[in-house]
């Protein structure tokens, strides 16, 4: 969920895409404190570009890095191909023993995440999913480097959903009264690639984005869920004017008013059978979107 404040008439929500991208406070920070301190970098099963500076920056800033099943193959192919794939004393192609990592704690993974090898050598703290895509040798390679492998025997949810539900469980068992906030999740690879996969990611965002801050990210775009009420979106791209869109995905229609865009909407009805605000332009460091129904906000990534 976004950070919220309550007014007499409408709830107010705060979103921080530019702070997520740049890691620094914008020139006109919102009144809210900022995104949740704990940042989880969740890799979905999409291509990883080794030349993507945004990937490297977010990997190093994240407090926890998790591969959703086959994303571990992508990470290995991008950064570890020069390393031996098969660990000594293990027969090639022998399937690992797969079971839920029930004894794993959030605190233990956060401690491992602080090691320089995980940060600088692109070792994830966990691989989670039904493990039907990750190659057995890739799985063993990372587990040999202290990566937790969490098996979820569930064919009714996507690997993205499995990871969010596992993170919920880890946080609930964390048991730290001084650290109650849910982590902010950056789902890298949540946009792009096959259309059905992108729609699946948007489905997860629509259904889970009210429960914790979730940002879908590709090399070109970032997306988040706007909730019914007044949404303040930090969009300080530092003198750049990124393209943006407001998409009524998951709703029949919504009534929308905006401030801070090149072409603002004023009590406009948006729907897939009517008006769509796409290829709009961000003109202010903070965009305000008042909506009657949930909407997807997407904005161009400027690196």
Buried (B, 14 or more C-beta within 10 A) or exposed (E): BBBEEEEEEBBBBBBBBBBBBBEEBBEEBBEBEBBBEBBBBBBBBBEBEEEBEBBEBBBEEBBBBBBBBBBBBBBBBBBBEEEEEBEEEBEEEEEBEBEBBEEBBBEBBBEBBEBEEBBEEBBBBBBBBBBEBBBBBBBBBBBEBBBBBBBBEEEEBBBBBBBBBBBBBBBEEBEEEEBEEBBBBBBBBBBBBEEEBBEBBBBBBBBBBBEBBBBBBBBEBBBBBBBBBBBBBBBBBEEEBBBBBBBBBBBEBBEBBBBBBEEBBEEBEBEEEEBBBEEBEBBBBBBBBBBBBBBBBBBBBBE
